[in-house]
Amino acid sequence: MKMIKLTTENYEEQVLRNDKPVLVEFWAEWCGPCRMVGPVLEQIEAEHGLTIGKLNTDENPEIMVRYGVLAVPTMLLFEGGEPVKQIVGAKPKRLLEAELGLS
């Protein structure tokens, strides 16, 4: 699997209408911690089969504002189109897995 590049145009279909849980990473090109967490999320996606989408906040600020995201990286876990968990900041893989209930 490959992380989905989320945009304003595909967000509703890929996240809100998805019948599986989706983890959305709010990130930006200039964000050092975002670059650190990216490979960790790729590993989690490959190992656990979790659908993960990346949303560039500089290109899609309206979605960031909709969910009150104030810092990057922020990850929101969506189930049934609703955010059920929020993780702020880059964390080691084992902590991310634990917070997502995957470990």
C-alpha positions in Angstrom: 0.0 0.0 0.0 1.0 3.6 -0.5 -0.1 6.5 1.7 -2.9 8.4 0.0 -2.1 12.0 -0.9 -5.1 13.9 0.4 -6.4 17.1 -1.1 -9.5 19.2 -0.6 -10.9 17.5 -3.7 -10.5 13.9 -2.6 -10.8 14.3 1.2 -14.5 13.5 1.6 -14.3 10.4 -0.6 -11.0 9.0 0.8 -11.6 9.8 4.5 -15.2 10.7 5.4 -16.8 8.1 3.2 -14.3 5.4 3.8 -15.7 2.3 5.5 -12.3 1.5 7.1 -10.4 3.5 9.7 -8.2 6.2 8.2 -5.3 7.9 9.8 -4.7 11.4 8.4 -1.3 13.0 8.9 -1.4 16.8 8.7 2.1 17.8 7.6 4.1 20.5 5.8 7.2 20.4 3.6 9.1 22.7 5.9 8.4 20.6 9.0 11.4 18.6 10.3 9.4 16.4 12.7 7.0 15.6 9.8 9.9 14.2 7.8 10.8 12.0 10.8 7.3 10.6 11.3 6.7 9.9 7.6 8.8 6.7 7.4 7.4 5.5 10.7 3.8 5.9 9.4 4.9 4.0 6.2 6.1 1.1 8.4 2.8 1.1 10.4 0.8 1.1 7.2 2.8 -1.8 5.8 2.7 -3.9 9.0 -0.8 -3.3 10.2 -2.7 -2.6 6.9 -4.0 0.8 8.3 -5.1 3.2 5.6 -3.0 6.4 6.0 -3.5 9.6 4.1 -1.1 12.6 4.1 -2.6 16.1 4.0 -0.2 19.0 3.1 -1.5 21.8 5.3 0.1 24.5 3.2 -1.8 23.3 0.1 -5.1 22.5 1.9 -5.4 24.9 4.9 -9.2 24.7 5.0 -9.2 21.1 6.2 -6.7 21.9 8.9 -8.9 24.8 10.1 -12.0 22.5 10.0 -10.5 20.2 12.6 -8.7 22.9 14.7 -5.3 21.5 13.9 -2.8 24.0 15.2 0.6 22.2 14.8 2.2 19.8 12.5 2.6 16.9 12.5 -0.8 16.1 13.8 -2.5 12.8 13.2 -6.3 12.2 13.4 -7.8 8.8 13.3 -11.1 8.7 11.6 -13.7 6.0 12.0 -17.0 6.3 10.2 -16.1 9.7 9.0 -15.6 11.1 12.5 -12.3 11.8 14.2 -11.9 9.5 17.2 -8.3 10.1 18.2 -5.7 12.9 17.9 -1.9 12.5 18.2 0.2 15.7 18.1 3.9 15.6 17.4 6.4 13.1 16.1 6.6 10.0 18.3 8.6 6.7 18.1 6.9 3.8 16.3 6.0 1.9 19.4 4.3 4.9 21.0 2.3 5.6 17.9 1.2 1.9 17.7 0.2 2.0 21.3 -1.8 5.2 20.9 -3.5 3.8 17.8 -4.3 0.5 19.6 -2.1 -1.5 17.2 0.5 -3.0 19.6 
